[in-house]
Amino acid sequence: MVLKTFGWSFAITALGLVAAVFYGGWEAFGIVAILSILEISLSFDNAVVNAGILKKMNAFWQKIFLTIGVLIAVFGMRLVFPVVIVAVSASMGPIEAVDLALNNKDKYQELVTDAHPSIAAFGGMFLLMIFLDFIFEDRDIQWLRWIERPLAKLGKVDMLSVCIALIVLLITAFTFAANAHQHGGAHVDKAQTVLISGVAGLITYMIVGGLSGYFEDKLEEDEEREHEEEEEAARSGKQRSAVALAGKAAFFMFLYLEVLDASFSFDGVIGAFAITNDIVLMALGLGIGAMYVRSLTVYLVRQGTLDDYVYLEHGAHYAIGALAVILMVTIQYEINEIITGLVGVVLIGWSFWSSVRRNKALAAAEGEGSDAKAEVSSGV
C-alpha cells in the first residue's frame, strides 16, 4: 500500500536528487534535500485538508489529482508562478523574466521579494476564508468545544466570515499605509496593492469555493442519476466515459483543490529564497516536496485516516488559520519558516493526540450506553 501510493514520490525524489548533483554538485544535492523537507513540513496541513475533499471524489479524479494536479503544482506553482510574478511586477516579458531568473539571480530574488506583499495578501485572505467558514459551521463533532460552540452560534449570522476577513484586510492595509507614511510614503502604493490583492483572494475563494459547494450539494443527486445510467449502460453493453462518471462536482472540487494548493505554496516559494535564489534548485526541491504532499493526501484517503482520527481535520484548519495570520503579518515583518512549519505540526499533532484519546474513551464506553458515547464523541 505504501509503495503503491508513494512509489512516484520515491522515483521523483531519486531523479530530482540525481539531477541536482549533475546540475550543481553535492552542495546542490543538500539544498534540494532541505527544500524538500521544508515543503513537506509547511504543507502537511494542506494534505489533511486536501484529503477531506479528495475522499468525496472518485478514483478517476484522484488519479487526475496525482497526475495533472502534480504538473500544475510542481511546474505551475513552483517554477512558472515565481517567473510570472516577476514578469508582472517588473513589467517585463516572460522570456526576459526567465533570462533574469537564470542569469541574474540576485535581481530576480529582489523582484520576487518586492512582490511578496501582494502574494501574501492574496494567499492570506484565501486561507483565512477557509478557516473562518470551517470554524463558523455548526458540526456534530467538535474538538475545542469552548471555542467552537459559541463560534458555531455566531456563524448563523449571514456573511459573517466575509465581514471579518474584510476587516482583517482593512486593518492590515491601513497599518501598512501608516508605516509607509512614517517612512516618507515610499510604500503607499504597496498598501493599495495589499488591499487589491486581498480582495482578489477573497473573490477567488467565493467563486471557486461557491461553485465547489454548489455542485457538492448536488453530488448525491448526481450519484443517484449516474448509478441509474450505469445500470442502463450495463444492460445495453455501452461503456460510459470516466469524465462523465466523475461529474461536475468532482471537476469543481478539483479546481478548488488546485487553488487551495496554490495558496499553501506561497509561503514555501517565498521561504525557499532564504535557502537559495536558484530557480532550478527551487523547482527541484519544492517539486519533490509537493509530490509527497500529493501522495500523503491519497494515502490519508485510502486508509480512512480522517474517519478514524476525527479531529485531524480540525487541527489542519486551525493550522490554516494560523498560516493565514502569519502570511498577513509577513507583509510587514519577517517570520522564520521554521516557526511557520512548527505551528502547523504542533496543531495537527495535538489534534491527532486528541483523536487517539477520543477513540480510547469511546472503546471504554462501549458497554455504557449511547448517551455516554455521544458525550465522548462531541469533543474536548
N, C-alpha and C positions, 0 to 999 in steps of 0.2 A: 504493500500500500504506500509506504513512504517513498520507495524508489519510483513507483509509478507516478506519484504526484510531484515529486521533487526532481525527477530524472532530468528534465530540461534545464532546471536551475543548476544542477551539478555540471551538466555539459557546458552551459553558457559560462559558468564560473571558470572552468578549466580553459576554455577558449579565450575568455577575457584576460585571464592572468598570463597566459602564454603570449597573447597579443601585446600586453603591457611590457613584458620582458623584451620582445623584439622591438617595440617602439622606443622604450627609454631605459632598458636595463632593469636591474633589481630594485633600484630606487622607485621606478615607475610601478613595479610589482607591489611594493609596500604601500604606495599611495592608493592604488586601485583597491587593495585589500581593506585599507582603512575606510575609504569612501563607501565600500560595500557594507561594512559594519555600521557606519553612520546612517546610511539609508534604511537599513533594516530596523535599527533601534528607533529611528524617528517615525517609522511607518507601521509599527506593529499594531497600533490602534487603528490605523487605516485598514489593515487586514481583517480585524474583528468586525468593523462596521461594514466592510465590503461583503463579508460572509453573511451578515444578516440580510443583505439584499440579494446576494447571489443564490442563496438557498431557495428563493422563490422562482428561480429561472430553471429552464430545462437543460438537459445535457448539451444540446446544441449550442445554446448561448453561453454555457460555461466554457465550452471549447473556444468559442469566439473571444471570450474574455481572456483566455490564455494564449491566444494567437494574435489576432488583430489588435486586441487590447494591449498586449505586450508591446507590439510595434509602436502603438500610439504613446505608450508610457515611456519606453526606452528611447526611441528615436525622436518622438514628438516633443515630450516634455523635458527630457534630459539632454537632448542635442539641439533640436531645432528651436525650441522655445527661447533659450538664452540668446541665440543669434537673432531671432525675431525681435526680442526686447531691445537689443542694441540697435537694430536697424530702425525701429520705430522711434526710439528715444533720441537717437542721434541723427534722424532724418537722412539715412543713407540706404543704398540699395542692398539687397540680400547678399549679392556676391561680394560687395565691399565689406559687409559685416563679417562674412566667413573669412575673408582675407585678413581682416583685423584680428579675429579670434585665433587664427593660426600663426600669424606673423608679428602681431603687436599685442601680446597677451596682457601686459600691464594696462594699456589703454582700454582694452576690452573689459578687463575686470573693473576698471574705474567707471565705465559706462553702465555696466550691469549693476554696480553698487548705487549709482545715481538713480537708477530705475527702481530701486528697492522699495521706496515709499508707496508707489502705485501698485507694485506686486503684492506687498504686504496688506494694503488696504483691500484689494480685490479678494485675495485668499482669506484674509481675516474675517471679512463680512460673510463670505460664503460659508465658512466653517462655523461662525457664530450662529448663523441661522439654523444650521443642522442641530447644534447643541440646544438652542432655545426651543425649537419645535419638539425636540425629544423631551426636554425637562418639563415643558408645559402640558404634555399629553398625560391624560389620566389612564394609567395602566394597572392591570391586575397585580403584577409582580413589581414591587418597589424595593430598591436597595437601601438607600438612605431615607427612611420614611420621614424623618423630622424635616428634611428639605423637600422631598418630592411630593408629600401630601399637600402642603399649603400651596406649592407652585402649581400643582395639578388643578387646584381650585381657581387660582388666578388665571390659568390657561383657558378658562371658559370665556374670558374677555376676547372679543374678536380682534385680530391683527396685533395682539399684544407683543408677540415676538418681533414683528416688523418694527413696531414703535420703539422697543428697547434697542434693537440693532441700529436704528437711525439715530437715536440719542447717543449711543456709544460712538458712532461715526462722527457726529457733530462735535462731541467733546474732543475726540482725537484730532479732528481737523482744526478746530479753533485753538487747541493747545499748541498744535504745530505752528499755526499762524502767529500766535502770541510770541512764541520763542523766536520766530523768524523776525518779527519787528524788533525784538531786543537785540538782534544781530544785524540791524540795518536793513531789514526787509529783503534780504537776499533770497529767502526761501518761501516768499509769499505764494509764488506760482506753484510750488510743490504742495503747499497746503490745499490749494484748489484742486490739484491733481489727486491728492488723497481723497478728497470729497467725491470727485467724479468717479474715481476707480472703485471706491467703496460702494457707491450707488450702482455701478455696473455689476459688482459682485452680488449685490442684493437682487438685482433684476435677473441675473443669470440663475440664481438659486430659485427664484419664484417661477421662472419659465420652465426650467428643466425639472425641478422638483415637483412643480404643479402638474406638468404633463405626466411625469412618472407616477405620481399619486393617483391621478385621474384614471390612468389605464390599469393601475394596480387594483383599484376598486372594481374595475370591470373584469379582473382576471378570472374570478370564479365563473362568471357568465361565459367568458371565452373558453375556459377549460371544459365546461359542460357542453358547449356547442361543438368544440373540436373533438371531444370524445364521441359525439354522435357522428361527426363527419368521418372519424377514423373507422367506426364500425361500418359505415356505409362504404368507405373505400375498401375495407377488407372484404365485404360482400361482393363488390364489383371487380375486385382484383387490381384496382388502381393504387398507385403509390403517391402519398402526399409528400410535398417538399418539406424539408426541415425548417425553412424560413416560415412557411405558412403555419407549421405546427408551433413555432415559437410564439407567435402572436405579437401584437403591437405593444403590449405591456412589457414584454421582455426587451424589446428594442429600446424603449424609453428608459427602462431601468438600467440597461447597458450604457446609454448615453449619460444618465445620471452618475453612474459609476465612474465614467471617464472624467467628467468634470470634477467629481469628488477627488479622484486620484490626482488630478492637476493641482487642485488646491493644496493637497497634502504635500505635493512635490516641491512647492515654492520654497519652504524652509530648507529642504535638502539641497536644492540647487544653489541657493544663496549661501548656505553654510559650507558648501563644498569649496567656496573661494577662500575660506580660512585655511584650507589644506593645499590647494593648487589652483592656478589660473589656466591650466592647460585643458582646453575643451575636450580633447581626445581622452585624456585620463578621467575627466569628469564623467563623460558619457559611458566609459567602460565601468567605472566603479559604481555609479548610481544606477546604471542599467542592470548590473548583476544584482544589486540590492532590490531593484524593482521586480526582478524575476522571482526572488524568494518571497516577496510580499504577495505576488500573484499566486504562487504555489501554496503558500500558507493559507491564503483565503480559501482556495479549493479544498485543502486538507481539513480546515475547520468545518466546511460544509459537509463533506463526505463522512467525517467522523461524528457529526451531530454534536460537536462540542458546545455550541451555543444553547442547544436544548438541555444538555447535561449540566452546564455551568451558566445558569440563567442571568447572573449579574455581570458577566463579561461584557455584554453589550452596553450596560450602564456605565461600567468603568471606561470603556472606549469612548463613549460620548462625553463623559467628564473630561477625558484627555483631549478630545476635540475642542471643548470649550476653553481649556487651558491653553491649547495651541493657538486658538483664535486670539485670545488676550495677548499672548506672547508676540504674535505677529504684529498686532496693533502697537504694542509697546516698542517693538524694534524699529518703528518709524522714527523714533527719537533716540532710543538708547540701544546699545549693543548688548545682546544676551548670548552667552556661550551656548553652543549647540548641545553640549553635554547636559546642561540644565534642562533644555527642551526635551531631550530624549529621556532623561530620568523621570520627569514629571509623568510622561505617558506610561513608562514601565511601572512606576510606583502605583498609579491609579489602577492599571489593569491587574497588577499583582494583588492589590488589595481586593479588587472585585472577585478575582479567582479564589482567593482565600475565603472570602465571604460565601462564595458559591459552594465550596467544599464543606464549610460549616453547616450551611443550609441543608445540603444533601445528607450529612450525617444526622442532623436533627430530624429530618423527615423519616429517615430509616428507623431512628429510635422511636418515633411517634407512630409507627405503622399500626400498632395494635391499640392506640389510644383514642381512636375516633377521628372523624373528618374535621371536627372543629379545631382540634389541636394541630392537625396537619395544615389547615388553612391559615392558622395564625403564624406558623413557622414559615410558610411559603411567601408571606406578604412582604417580608423584608426585615432590615435590621434598624 
